[in-house]
């Protein structure tokens, strides 16, 4: 298998996975935003805890 063939197969797999996951759909975007907000809250909590430990 050539590099070009391998690249084409990988690109096709990525496209199919994106379709399966519904990337770009409102549901996907909403869930993504929920996860990012949860990660931000956890980071803030960790930073606050770290700051308390330093004082």
C-alpha angles and dihedrals in degrees: 000000000000125000089249092054091047091049091051092050092049092048090051092049090050092050092049092048090050090053092047091052093045093234109194095022118126090247092052092047092048093051091045090053091048091052093047091050090050090050091049091050091050092048091050091049091049092049092049091049091048091050091051091051091054093056 
